[in-house]
Amino acid sequence: MGKVEQGVVSLWVLRHYFGKPLSYIGYGGTGKQVRDVLHVDDLCELVEEQLADFPAWDGWLGNVGGGLEISASLQELTTACRKIVGREVPMAAEPKNRQADLRIFLADCSKLFAGTNWRPKRGVEKIVADVFAWVRGHEKELQPLV
């Protein structure tokens, strides 16, 4: 389940779906913080590739993520949610940074990309759309949790 500290895409979709307010926190409250995102199906495809040749991955250590190509600012994520979910929610601005806030997180997947043909294929709008479909399909179970 998404929360402020992690799972930002699911948090944004859930809040838009159920009409709950959100906040742009830190860095002036502008929503310009950037995160890379990764669709669970892209990750599963990598895991299947690893399982198919398990010895080749023995001891491998590196990053897996969407990188720059599959990233979004909170403003861009808000726009995608409004478009796909079809609802605007109140958006507050909390300009003050918190202790562990990051302005940008983009996974450096160069080691992974150098050793495999795997690349994440599903972009931000596809990720938002699929999370939205899941939330819509589980609305009754999720309502009390949001």
C-alpha positions, 0 to 999 in steps of 0.5 A: 500500500502506498504511503508518503515515504514509499509507494508514491504511485499507488498512494497518488492513485488511491487518493485520486480514486477515493477523492482524498487530499494530497500534499507536495512536501518539501522543496518549496511545495511545488511537486517538482521532486522526481522519482523513477518508477517500475511496473511490476510486470517489467520486474517480473520479466527480469526475474523470469530471465534471471530464473531461466539462467540462474547461474549467470546471475549468481552474486550479481548486485546492482540496481533495478528501476525505471531510470530517467526514461520511466520517471515523473515529477509529482506534478507529472504524476498528478496530471497522469492521475487526473487524466486516468482516474478522472478526478482532481483532489485538493493539493496542499503545499508544504514547502519545508523539507523533511530530514530524509527528503530527496529531490531526485531519485533515478536508479542507475541501471547501467550495470544491469543494462550492460549485462542484459537486453532487459529494459523496462517497457511500461511507462508512467501512464501505463503504471498509473492505469494498471494501478487504477484498474487494480484499485477499481477492482478492489474498491470495497476492500481498499475503502476502509484502508484509505 
